[in-house]
Amino acid sequence: MTKTTLKYIINNLLKNALDWYWRLAELPSSEPGEVSGMGKLETIALCKTNDPTKIIYKSAIALKLANLWQLTPMDVAEKLARSCRHEGIATCRLDTPLALATHLEVKVVPPGLLLFELTDNSIAAWLQYFCESAPLSVGERELPFLVPEHLFKIQYSHARCCSLLRMADRDRILPLTDPNIFPRFNHPAESRLISQFFQTWDFLYFPTVTPQEINWQKVATALSEAFQNFYSQCRLWGEVKIDNPELTKGRLGLILITKYLLRFLLEEKLKIQAPTEL
């Protein structure tokens, strides 16, 4: 199954919105999907914001289109936002579950930036998608285990995920196959880890640079640190398990996603072992 990303979905929404306005205004273009003087929309900046507690992507395409369209950047952004809101799902034409493209709020802020924010209703669908579509390593093979300390920390995070999941299995909390496993998360450490999932997924499946230019150690370290912060602040057992078992299951689901991603990064990108225990 071809994997998708939120960034890819937003990119297509913008392409469709741009094509729609271009046809409506009968403006010239070099070829379908291309804006005269600008090239393909894939070259336009679209990036995730640095807000660690929300899933927001921003685009400055309106600033670049303003002169071509002879409108203010705010007017251009409003037109594109209106098309994304009204035409979004109908024109998206994506081979992806509908739930992943819904509940996406489109906002315009000065000086003409487009903001795409994923709401809580859709985050759970994405987390379930991450679980079901997690990248898999190619299989058993010889990989080095003794590594520098900065990489060992990533291995430790993976081993800790495996240990926690074994404990959950022992307590018969697993398997985590319920599509409604993910509740609404409120703790900042949970949000930061979820945000890192989206960032990692973008690097894997919709990068803005070639894979050779990506610093995979940095990507894996960021995910590992987000997990360690989550693990130190968000309890799984004790009162949480008794009083709020759904939260425990949801947090274990986050750990499962972390394990999948860390293993793939360790084995396929960093070419070292992903130990299950240390």
Helices and strands as residue ranges (DSSP letters): H 6-24, E 34-35, E 39-40, G 41-43, E 46-48, E 56-59, H 61-69, H 73-92, G 98-100, E 104-109, E 113-118, H 120-132, H 149-170, H 188-205, G 211-213, H 216-233, H 239-243, H 245-264, I 265-269
